[in-house]
Amino acid sequence: MKAYELQSTSGLDGLQLVDKPMPVAGPGEVLVRIKAATLNYRDLLILKGGYGSRQKSPVIPLSDGAGVVEALGPGVMGFAVGDRVIGGFFETWQGGPPSQEKFASALGGMADGVLCEYRVFRQDNLTRTPDHLTDEEAASLPCAGVTAWSAVMNFSPAKPGDVVLTQGTGGVSLFALQFAKLAGARVIATSSSDEKIERLKALGADDTINYRTTPKWGMKVRELTNDRGVDLVVEVGGAGTLNESIRATRIGGTMALIGVLAGPPQGEVRLPLIVMQQQNIQGVTVGSSEDLKAMAKAIGLHGMKPVIDQIFPFERAKDAFVRLETGQHFGKVAISFP
């Protein structure tokens, strides 16, 4: 089979198209023909060696893929050849709390990922694809979708009347916006582009802020909420946006800390304000296969459609990485397999 293998952490030059032996499903395993994959910011870090000891080498990159069941190993029940399926982000995190052992099984980092024509999955790590989704849309769910689901629906579940703040127009942020609206929450969304802001409004954002023209956007959020602040911030910027998120969060509110997109902190972090306002900071690292199944069920029930930015053919996989790195995407960058 054809596969892309990251043979060195020298960026795209280290990513090579190679021939690999066809994998065989063992007991309790399922062979899946990959039909589509999507990229996450994490994949750019891995491309440049940014995951350190959590990264095997060489490695087949990308954690998020969807496809069709090609063959069943001995003892597999509940799946049939031809079923459309999605692979989970962590091979050994089926449910329950996280652990070091579960985190060590992340696809595309410490385990080979899905940028290959075929891959074997444990049967308990597969979720059925909602019927209304394309393969590219289904492939957006394992990391970005589950991360947003964990932030909005698990750790600090959004309720009707809550106010949720999302940052930017990447996959996690758009999923968070959509899930918050499904929960009946009001959404305040930020972006650096007026054009993207119009698209955020079309997706359901109730209020929007251009953080380039309004760099102190935390104060604007306070203004929009009558100085109360939001119940939940889906914080994808990290240290570089944390101070504004602290300013925007209500007393007793939560910041779901997910990403590191905004670089180093802008001044000293306002730790006293976190204490005085009894705010919560919750780290979020994707979720389990049970979370993926619950999310897929909700998406199917509501007919929700993930946002796909651009689809590249398998032979142009490197161009997909370039597209993601530009930061110009709105939603998920996808790769379609032959």
Buried (B, 14 or more C-beta within 10 A) or exposed (E): BBBBBBBEBEBBEBBEEEEBEEBEBEEBBBBBBBBBBBBBBBBBBBBEBEBEEEBBEBBBBBBBBBBBBBBBBEEBEEBEEEBBBBBBBBBBBBEEEBEEEBBBBBBBBBBBBBBBBBBBBBBBBBBBBBEEBBBBBBBBBBBBBBBBBBBBBBBBEBEEEBBBBBBBBBBBBBBBBBBBBBBEBBBBBBBEBEEBBEBBEEBBBBBBBBBEEBEEBBBBBBEBBEEEBBBBBBBBBBBBBBBBBBBBBBEEBBBBBBBBBBEEBBEEEBEEEBEEBEBBBBEBBBBBBBBBBBBBEBBBEBEBEBBBBBBBEBEEBBBBBEBBBEEEBBBBBBBBBE
